[in-house]
Amino acid sequence: MFLKCNFVRKKIEQFKRFEKKLNLLEELYERDFVGSNESIVLADGFENAIIGVTDTEPKKIAYDYWVCIDIILKSKQKDEVSFDEAVDWLDAFSILNNKKGKRFPVFVKTLKPNLNYLK
């Protein structure tokens, strides 16, 4: 019974994240941050770290680097990920995605990160 409840809980969380992404994409298109003929790539799990959209072509989502690190540390708490490991992971993620294509997100090291985001 516990496994079934855990499975259902995970599915509900996945659905909530998917719904949040859809709402976010809808808002980006409604505000004309992204044109109707453009596509954009989101980094899964970092929705609360979005700080904007680049003005360059092609458009890319910009994330607050430090908020992403904080999200990694909080989501991996059970695995006890260190700060250095989180930085290494995000740097590798960024490098790999930038090699894959032009539309992948960018991570900006902000001067004053907002770590009071909602989860």
C-alpha positions in Angstrom: 0.0 0.0 0.0 2.8 2.4 0.9 4.5 1.9 -2.6 1.2 2.5 -4.3 0.6 5.8 -2.4 4.2 6.9 -3.1 3.8 6.1 -6.8 0.5 8.2 -6.9 2.2 11.0 -5.0 5.0 11.1 -7.5 2.6 11.1 -10.5 0.7 14.0 -8.9 3.9 16.0 -8.5 4.9 15.3 -12.1 1.5 16.5 -13.3 1.8 19.7 -11.2 5.3 20.4 -12.6 4.0 19.8 -16.2 1.0 22.1 -15.6 3.4 24.8 -14.2 5.5 24.5 -17.3 2.5 24.9 -19.6 1.4 28.0 -17.7 4.8 29.4 -17.9 5.1 28.8 -21.6 1.7 30.3 -22.2 2.7 33.4 -20.3 5.9 33.8 -22.3 4.0 33.6 -25.6 1.2 35.9 -24.4 3.6 38.6 -23.3 5.5 38.3 -26.7 8.7 37.3 -24.9 8.8 34.5 -27.4 7.2 34.8 -30.9 4.5 32.4 -32.0 6.8 30.9 -34.6 9.7 30.4 -32.1 10.4 27.5 -29.8 12.1 27.6 -26.5 13.6 24.9 -24.2 13.0 24.8 -20.4 15.3 23.2 -17.9 13.3 20.6 -15.9 12.9 21.5 -12.2 14.3 25.0 -12.4 11.1 26.9 -13.1 11.4 29.0 -10.0 14.9 30.2 -11.1 13.8 31.9 -14.3 14.8 35.5 -14.5 13.8 36.2 -18.1 14.3 35.6 -21.7 17.3 36.6 -23.8 17.0 39.4 -26.4 19.2 37.5 -28.8 18.1 35.2 -31.6 17.2 32.5 -31.0 15.5 33.3 -27.7 16.7 31.4 -24.7 15.3 31.2 -21.1 17.7 32.8 -18.6 18.0 31.2 -15.2 19.6 32.6 -12.0 22.6 30.3 -11.5 22.6 30.6 -7.7 18.9 29.8 -7.4 19.5 26.7 -9.5 22.3 25.7 -7.2 20.0 26.2 -4.2 17.3 24.1 -5.9 19.8 21.3 -6.6 20.9 21.3 -3.0 17.4 21.2 -1.6 16.1 18.6 -4.0 19.1 16.3 -3.5 19.1 16.7 0.3 18.6 13.0 0.9 21.7 12.2 -1.2 23.7 14.9 0.7 25.1 16.7 -2.4 27.8 19.2 -1.5 27.9 22.8 -2.8 30.9 21.9 -5.0 29.1 18.9 -6.5 26.0 21.0 -7.2 28.2 23.6 -9.0 30.0 20.8 -11.0 26.7 19.3 -12.0 25.1 22.6 -13.1 28.2 23.6 -15.0 28.4 20.3 -16.8 24.6 20.5 -17.5 25.1 23.9 -19.0 28.1 22.9 -21.2 26.4 19.8 -22.5 23.2 21.6 -23.4 25.0 24.4 -25.1 26.7 21.9 -27.3 23.4 20.3 -28.2 21.8 23.3 -29.8 21.2 27.0 -29.9 17.9 27.1 -28.1 19.0 25.6 -24.7 18.8 27.8 -21.6 21.5 30.0 -20.2 22.5 30.3 -16.5 23.4 33.8 -15.3 25.5 34.3 -12.2 23.5 37.2 -10.7 25.0 39.7 -8.2 21.9 39.4 -5.8 20.2 36.1 -6.2 16.7 35.8 -4.9 16.7 32.7 -2.7 13.3 33.4 -1.3 11.5 31.7 -4.3 8.5 29.5 -3.8 8.9 25.8 -4.3 
